[in-house]
Amino acid sequence: MKILDLTPRTVHLNFRGTSLDGSIRPADFPQPLLAAELADEYLGMFLTLGLSHGTIYNHRKALLSLLNALPVSLKKSSSLDTDDAAVVDAFYQWEVELGEKYRPTSHLPSEFPTVIRRLVRRRLDMGKPTSTHAQRWALGSNLHQSGIDQPLDEFSNAERLAIRDGCRLRIRAMEQRLERGRSLLEAGRDPRVHGWSSLSNMVWGTHHLAKEGIPSILNDISQSFDALSESEQVELGGPHPHGKGRSFHIVRNLMSLLYPTALDLNAYRALLQLETGAAPEEITDIKPSELQWHDGSIHVPLHKKRAHRTRRANLKTSGENTQVRESWHGGDLVHGLLGAMRLTQELPGKDIDSLFPVARRTGSVITKHREHFQSVNFSSLVSTLPASISRPYDPRRLRKTVKTARAAVLQSAAAAAGDDHTIAVFQRHYAQSTTVRILAANAVTTAQQQVFERATGGPTFIPLKAREALAGGFPTDIRAAASNAAMETEVDAGMAVAQCSDPYSSPYGKENELCQVRPTMCFACPNAIVFADHLPRLIAYRGVLETHQREMSPTVFAAGHGQQLRNLDRILGEFPDEEISRANAILESSLPIVHIPLSQRGTHL
């Protein structure tokens, strides 16, 4: 007899600063026993595997998707150890419907069944009774493969500069605005005593009285707005007509004189991403309490939640921690941001250990909250820039931009990967960007060009005898080769089939080392120089190549000597037939005149 436990499986989650209910209530579903069995494994994974709350929340969505999709016709008493195939048939039907429900690029038709199979396999590992049908389904493959998304490309360099400059302009404007607001705050007095008719008193009341949540201040500000000078009204975004929303717009502009807006914080985050190459969530989760101040730099811990690892970024500063931005270095951005947040930190609210607190108004109360960049995000920021930026407006593209720029400068995937992920991850997620593809294509093209030049770069042929070439107006290297050829002895002639312009710079050896492959590679080398009086040696060496050709397979010969033979035949074709005949007669009446080193000989030699 089965003992039914249909009590809720309670899970409390905290995702991006928001408390979420991750509980499963089996009694809410038509098949409560099946729901309870799967919920037990879901709860067990939460308690034992140390998965992030975001991952657990996605597991809950997969489980709810399945339980809500099971047909009403499935028995109420169905469970994972039910001996018939009805439960597994329902699972398969759910997988089919997922493929119809979501677009082809979606990952959910693959991810949701993967989660449920994982839950069932965990049940198997725990030794709980599970039917053969459920076991086979859990150990089988998903019906759908993961969707294929177009990989995010990086921003072009022009777009990167436009985003950087736009963010800097916004921060400069914010700094000027806050400086104006603080001067007004210092000059202001309590408007409950001195009235609301001056801008400085309005600013004072907005900061000090809104902390207490006095309901009348909204009406007081709205009614006193018309008493301000025309320039002060314009400074608050006016004129504001009477009617609904008047006080909202006035107070919003008053708050912008005192506290950085969410768009300002987006600009800071974007610049810090461009400085560090960090992921958006790594910048968002920076905590002021973890910052380490050093001479000339700030050490900033960056937490990558999905990878479960922490690294440190060293942000350069121009001076000490004065909470004033002195330059655009990463550390100075942090200085400036902390200084800009001084009044925001004075607002009531929970203690927020975040680099990005934001002031929000609820009714007549202004409080501080942690900014999660959701309602006002990177897309909102880019939309305000005057430059045309390619879509999508995704902050992850900033990270790709930094990574690919680093790859372009350092010419290394290992260096571009850095210390926050592996080379394999870089190749999978970042090597798809346009810049890296172009660099890879250029590298391949360069390598191919080098191979082609080596393969096709044959010797230089001078259709004159060496002594005749000495008198001609040839370049220095050719005249030097002609001088050497003119002074050759019989031994010298037997050691080389051509003259060499630079025997210490062979394309087939190390730089500054004497060539080790002469004469067998001379006719594939651009350093070789051939004169007309080399003709007997050319014919003799062609005979050596012919013997190699008979001894080797066609593929091996073509790879090692094919280009040489073509270059040699091209040179021999420059000689008239009578000279070829005289050279052959010399060869027949003398010993072989080409010496091949032992290390380069074939079996025929």
Secondary structure, 3 states (H helix, E strand, C coil): CCCCCCCCECCEEEECCEEEECCECHHHCCCHHHHHHHHHHHHHHHHHCCCCHHHHHHHHHHHHHHHHHCCCCCCCCCCCCCCCCHHHHHHHHHHHHHHHHCCCCCCHHHHHHHHHHHHHHHHHHCCCCCCHHHHHHHHCCCCCCCCCCCCCCCCCHHHHHHHHHHHHHHHHHHHHHHHHHHHHHHHCCCHHHHCCCCHHHHHHHHHHCCCCCCCCHHHHHHHHHHHCCHHHHHHCCCCCCCCCCHHHHHHHHHHHCCCCCHHHHHHHHHHHHHHHCCCHHHHHCCCHHHCEEECCEEEEEEEECCCCEEEEEEEECCCCCCCCCCCCCHHHHHHHHHHHCHHHHCCCCCCCCCCCEEEEEECCEEEEEECCCCCCCHHHHHHCCCCCCCCCCCCHHHHHHHHHHHHHHHCCHHHHHCCCCCHHHHHHHHCCCHHHHHHHHHHHHHHHHHHHHHHHCCCEEECCCHHHHHCCCCCHHHHHHHHHHHCCCHHHHHHCCCEECCCCCCCCCCCCCCCCCCCCCHHHCCCEEEEHHHHHHHHHHHHHHHHHHHHCCHHHHHHHHHHHHHHHHHHHCCCCHHHHHHHHHHHHCCCCCCCCCHHHCCCCC
